[in-house]
Amino acid sequence: MSKWLTTQFNLFNVSLGPQNINKLLSDMTHGSLDITENYTFTLNGSGIDSELLGLWSKFKEDLKHRSRFAFTFNEKLQKALIEIMEINIEEIGENFTSYRARNGTSSHVRAYSGDEIMCPPKNLVGNGRINSKGIPYLYTASDPDTAIAEIRPSKAVPVSVAKLATTKPHRFVKLEKSKFNNSLPLYQQYELYRLANTITLELSKPIDSSTSDFGYLATQFIAELADSKNFDGIAFRSSLAEGTNYVFFREDNIQFVDSEIVDVIGIEYVTEPRDRSLSDEDFKF
């Protein structure tokens, strides 16, 4: 809640810290705003839980185990998702530059180029974070390092990195620093904020390859919903590097500019202990 008010309205200085901001919020509202650790808050004595998050969780479960084609898609959730998309837009112009990487090279001295490094043939397209099997989307990144990190190359394996450019303007859903319609009631803005942040995390988080068929269903659906609303792609923060991923739904208006070979000379692994409170149930799909 405090993070939302800080980013959405610049209401507090981030240096105050979450605990001090929460206390200040409570003091400002004479105790009528009570914020708990699980981000439920009470306004004027009325608890407001996130209905949208509950609908999103149920929708993801239904996609996996009930209806793959979303015939049971909740209307309220659909309206919220479309509202998030229509506010969080990035317009990119003609000659917008992005980068795409592919493991390997055409020869020892020539990087993959042209069609070799664009979308693969439809019959070879597997499940991706944004695309379903058999549906080719063009995955690119804002900089070469992010493009390379996203393909997870092995050490000492050469990588082809291509520079691409758009030939017309494109309209992207950009789920990175979500913003909202300030004319909505405060609690509705907060619900949209939580749903948008949840989806942003799911777009960025690494997925175990053994469960990717299930793990990618929700984000693939988000992409197809955006495509149906005439967006040209989705942009989101990379979980593997500092840049942004730009996924184009069509490659028709993207042209190859140049490519080069890079050698991966080192890989850094960052680890953290797994939460011991988790059980096997938490990892079931």
C-alpha positions as CSV (number, residue, x, y, z in Angstrom):
1,M,0.0,0.0,0.0
2,S,2.7,2.5,1.0
3,K,4.8,1.6,-2.1
4,W,1.7,2.1,-4.3
5,L,0.9,5.5,-2.8
6,T,4.6,6.5,-3.1
7,T,5.0,5.5,-6.8
8,Q,1.5,6.4,-7.9
9,F,1.1,9.8,-6.3
10,N,4.7,10.7,-5.1
11,L,3.0,11.1,-1.7
12,F,6.0,10.0,0.4
13,N,9.8,10.1,0.3
14,V,11.0,6.5,-0.3
15,S,13.8,7.2,2.3
16,L,11.2,7.0,5.0
17,G,10.9,3.3,4.7
18,P,7.7,1.1,4.6
19,Q,7.2,1.0,8.4
20,N,7.5,4.7,8.9
21,I,5.2,5.4,5.9
22,N,2.6,2.9,7.2
23,K,2.7,4.6,10.6
24,L,2.4,8.0,9.0
25,L,-0.6,6.9,6.9
26,S,-2.3,5.6,10.1
27,D,-1.7,8.9,11.9
28,M,-2.9,10.9,8.9
29,T,-6.2,9.0,8.8
30,H,-6.6,9.0,12.6
31,G,-6.3,5.2,12.7
32,S,-9.1,4.6,10.1
33,L,-6.5,3.1,7.7
34,D,-5.0,-0.1,9.0
35,I,-2.4,-1.8,6.9
36,T,-1.5,-5.4,7.6
37,E,1.6,-7.4,6.5
38,N,-0.4,-9.3,3.8
39,Y,-1.4,-5.9,2.2
40,T,-5.0,-6.1,3.2
41,F,-6.1,-2.7,4.5
42,T,-9.1,-1.4,6.4
43,L,-10.7,1.9,5.5
44,N,-13.3,3.4,7.9
45,G,-13.7,0.1,9.5
46,S,-14.4,-1.9,6.3
47,G,-11.9,-4.5,5.3
48,I,-10.9,-4.5,1.6
49,D,-9.4,-7.7,0.3
50,S,-8.3,-8.0,-3.3
51,E,-11.1,-9.7,-5.2
52,L,-9.2,-9.3,-8.4
53,L,-6.2,-11.3,-7.1
54,G,-8.6,-14.1,-6.1
55,L,-10.2,-14.1,-9.5
56,W,-6.7,-14.1,-11.2
57,S,-5.6,-17.1,-9.1
58,K,-8.8,-19.0,-9.9
59,F,-8.4,-18.1,-13.6
60,K,-4.9,-19.5,-13.7
61,E,-6.0,-22.7,-12.0
62,D,-8.9,-23.1,-14.5
63,L,-6.5,-22.6,-17.4
64,K,-4.3,-25.4,-16.2
65,H,-6.9,-27.9,-15.1
66,R,-10.4,-27.0,-16.3
67,S,-10.8,-24.9,-19.6
68,R,-7.7,-24.3,-21.7
69,F,-9.6,-21.8,-23.9
70,A,-11.0,-19.6,-21.2
71,F,-14.7,-20.0,-21.8
72,T,-15.1,-19.4,-18.1
73,F,-13.2,-16.1,-18.2
74,N,-14.7,-13.9,-15.4
75,E,-16.0,-10.6,-16.9
76,K,-14.8,-8.5,-14.0
77,L,-11.3,-9.9,-14.3
78,Q,-11.4,-9.4,-18.1
79,K,-12.4,-5.7,-17.7
80,A,-9.7,-5.1,-15.1
81,L,-7.0,-6.7,-17.4
82,I,-8.1,-4.6,-20.4
83,E,-8.1,-1.4,-18.2
84,I,-4.6,-2.1,-17.0
85,M,-3.5,-2.6,-20.6
86,E,-5.1,0.5,-22.0
87,I,-3.5,2.7,-19.4
88,N,0.0,1.1,-19.4
89,I,1.0,1.8,-23.0
90,E,4.4,2.5,-24.6
91,E,4.4,3.9,-28.0
92,I,7.6,3.2,-30.0
93,G,8.3,4.9,-33.2
94,E,9.8,4.0,-36.6
95,N,13.5,3.0,-36.4
96,F,13.1,1.9,-32.8
97,T,16.2,-0.3,-32.1
98,S,16.1,-3.6,-30.2
99,Y,18.3,-6.7,-30.1
100,R,17.9,-10.4,-30.5
101,A,20.3,-13.2,-29.7
102,R,20.6,-16.8,-30.8
103,N,23.0,-19.5,-29.6
104,G,25.5,-20.5,-32.3
105,T,26.7,-19.0,-35.6
106,S,26.3,-19.5,-39.3
107,S,30.0,-20.2,-39.5
108,H,33.2,-19.6,-37.4
109,V,33.4,-16.1,-38.7
110,R,29.8,-15.2,-39.6
111,A,26.9,-14.5,-37.2
112,Y,23.4,-15.6,-38.0
113,S,21.7,-12.9,-40.0
114,G,18.4,-12.1,-41.7
115,D,15.8,-14.8,-41.5
116,E,18.3,-17.0,-39.6
117,I,17.9,-14.9,-36.5
118,M,14.3,-13.8,-36.8
119,C,11.3,-15.9,-35.8
120,P,11.7,-19.6,-36.4
121,P,9.3,-21.5,-38.8
122,K,5.9,-22.0,-37.2
123,N,6.3,-25.8,-37.1
124,L,9.4,-25.4,-35.0
125,V,8.0,-22.9,-32.4
126,G,7.8,-24.3,-28.9
127,N,6.0,-22.9,-25.8
128,G,7.4,-19.6,-24.7
129,R,6.7,-17.2,-21.8
130,I,4.5,-15.1,-24.1
131,N,3.7,-17.4,-27.1
132,S,1.9,-20.7,-27.3
133,K,3.4,-23.6,-29.3
134,G,3.2,-23.0,-33.0
135,I,2.6,-19.3,-32.7
136,P,5.8,-17.3,-33.5
137,Y,6.4,-14.1,-31.6
138,L,9.6,-12.1,-32.0
139,Y,11.4,-11.9,-28.7
140,T,13.8,-8.9,-28.5
141,A,15.5,-6.8,-25.8
142,S,16.4,-3.2,-25.2
143,D,20.1,-3.9,-25.2
144,P,22.5,-6.7,-26.3
145,D,23.4,-7.9,-22.8
146,T,19.7,-8.5,-21.9
147,A,19.1,-10.3,-25.2
148,I,22.1,-12.6,-24.5
149,A,21.1,-13.3,-20.9
150,E,17.5,-14.2,-22.0
151,I,18.8,-17.2,-24.1
152,R,20.9,-18.5,-21.2
153,P,24.0,-19.4,-23.2
154,S,26.6,-21.8,-21.9
155,K,30.2,-20.7,-21.3
156,A,32.5,-20.8,-24.3
157,V,29.6,-21.1,-26.8
158,P,29.5,-18.4,-29.4
159,V,26.3,-16.3,-29.7
160,S,24.9,-14.4,-32.6
161,V,23.5,-11.0,-31.6
162,A,21.4,-9.0,-34.1
163,K,20.4,-5.4,-34.1
164,L,16.8,-4.9,-35.4
165,A,14.8,-1.8,-36.2
166,T,11.1,-1.1,-36.6
167,T,9.7,0.2,-39.9
168,K,6.6,1.7,-38.4
169,P,5.3,2.8,-35.0
170,H,4.1,0.1,-32.6
171,R,1.9,0.2,-29.5
172,F,3.0,-2.0,-26.6
173,V,1.5,-3.0,-23.3
174,K,4.3,-2.2,-20.9
175,L,3.9,-3.9,-17.5
176,E,6.9,-2.5,-15.7
177,K,6.0,0.6,-13.6
178,S,2.2,0.3,-13.7
179,K,0.1,3.4,-13.6
180,F,-3.7,3.9,-13.2
181,N,-6.7,6.1,-13.8
182,N,-6.7,8.6,-10.9
183,S,-10.4,9.2,-11.4
184,L,-11.2,5.7,-10.0
185,P,-11.9,5.3,-6.3
186,L,-8.8,4.7,-4.2
187,Y,-9.5,1.1,-3.4
188,Q,-10.1,0.3,-7.0
189,Q,-6.8,1.8,-8.0
190,Y,-5.1,-0.2,-5.3
191,E,-6.7,-3.5,-6.5
192,L,-5.6,-2.8,-10.1
193,Y,-2.1,-2.0,-8.8
194,R,-1.9,-5.3,-7.0
195,L,-3.1,-7.3,-10.0
196,A,-0.8,-5.5,-12.4
197,N,2.2,-6.1,-10.1
198,T,1.3,-9.8,-9.8
199,I,1.2,-10.2,-13.6
200,T,4.4,-8.2,-14.0
201,L,6.2,-10.6,-11.6
202,E,4.8,-13.6,-13.5
203,L,6.0,-12.2,-16.8
204,S,9.5,-11.8,-15.4
205,K,10.0,-14.7,-13.0
206,P,12.0,-17.7,-14.2
207,I,10.0,-20.8,-14.9
208,D,11.2,-24.4,-14.4
209,S,11.4,-25.9,-17.9
210,S,9.8,-29.1,-16.6
211,T,6.6,-27.2,-15.8
212,S,6.6,-24.5,-18.5
213,D,3.7,-26.0,-20.3
214,F,1.5,-25.1,-17.3
215,G,3.6,-22.2,-16.0
216,Y,3.3,-20.1,-19.1
217,L,-0.4,-20.5,-19.7
218,A,-1.5,-17.3,-17.9
219,T,1.1,-15.1,-19.5
220,Q,0.4,-16.6,-22.9
221,F,-3.3,-15.7,-22.4
222,I,-2.4,-12.1,-21.4
223,A,-0.5,-11.8,-24.7
224,E,-3.3,-13.1,-26.8
225,L,-5.8,-10.8,-25.0
226,A,-3.5,-7.8,-25.8
227,D,-3.2,-9.0,-29.4
228,S,-7.0,-9.1,-29.7
229,K,-7.1,-5.5,-28.5
230,N,-4.8,-4.4,-31.4
231,F,-1.6,-4.0,-29.4
232,D,1.6,-4.9,-31.3
233,G,3.4,-6.5,-28.4
234,I,4.2,-6.7,-24.7
235,A,7.2,-5.1,-22.9
236,F,8.3,-6.2,-19.4
237,R,11.4,-6.1,-17.2
238,S,13.9,-8.9,-17.7
239,S,14.5,-11.2,-14.7
240,L,18.0,-12.1,-16.0
241,A,19.5,-8.7,-16.8
242,E,18.9,-5.0,-16.3
243,G,17.0,-4.3,-19.6
244,T,13.5,-4.6,-20.9
245,N,12.1,-7.4,-23.1
246,Y,10.1,-6.3,-26.1
247,V,8.0,-9.1,-27.6
248,F,6.5,-8.4,-31.0
249,F,3.3,-10.3,-32.0
250,R,4.3,-9.9,-35.7
251,E,7.7,-9.5,-37.3
252,D,6.4,-8.0,-40.5
253,N,7.4,-4.5,-39.7
254,I,10.8,-5.4,-38.1
255,Q,13.9,-5.3,-40.2
256,F,17.3,-6.9,-39.7
257,V,20.1,-4.3,-39.5
258,D,23.3,-6.1,-38.5
259,S,24.7,-8.9,-36.4
260,E,27.9,-10.0,-34.7
261,I,29.4,-12.9,-32.9
262,V,30.1,-12.7,-29.2
263,D,31.9,-15.3,-27.0
264,V,30.5,-16.0,-23.5
265,I,33.6,-15.9,-21.3
266,G,31.9,-16.2,-17.9
267,I,28.6,-16.9,-16.2
268,E,27.6,-15.7,-12.7
269,Y,25.2,-17.7,-10.5
270,V,23.3,-16.0,-7.7
271,T,21.5,-18.2,-5.2
272,E,19.4,-18.0,-2.0
273,P,18.1,-20.6,0.4
274,R,14.6,-21.8,-0.3
275,D,11.9,-20.9,2.2
276,R,11.6,-23.8,4.6
277,S,8.0,-23.1,5.3
278,L,7.1,-24.2,1.7
279,S,5.6,-27.6,1.1
280,D,5.4,-29.9,-1.9
281,E,1.8,-28.5,-2.4
282,D,3.2,-25.1,-3.2
283,F,4.9,-26.4,-6.3
284,K,2.1,-28.5,-7.7
285,F,0.6,-27.5,-11.1
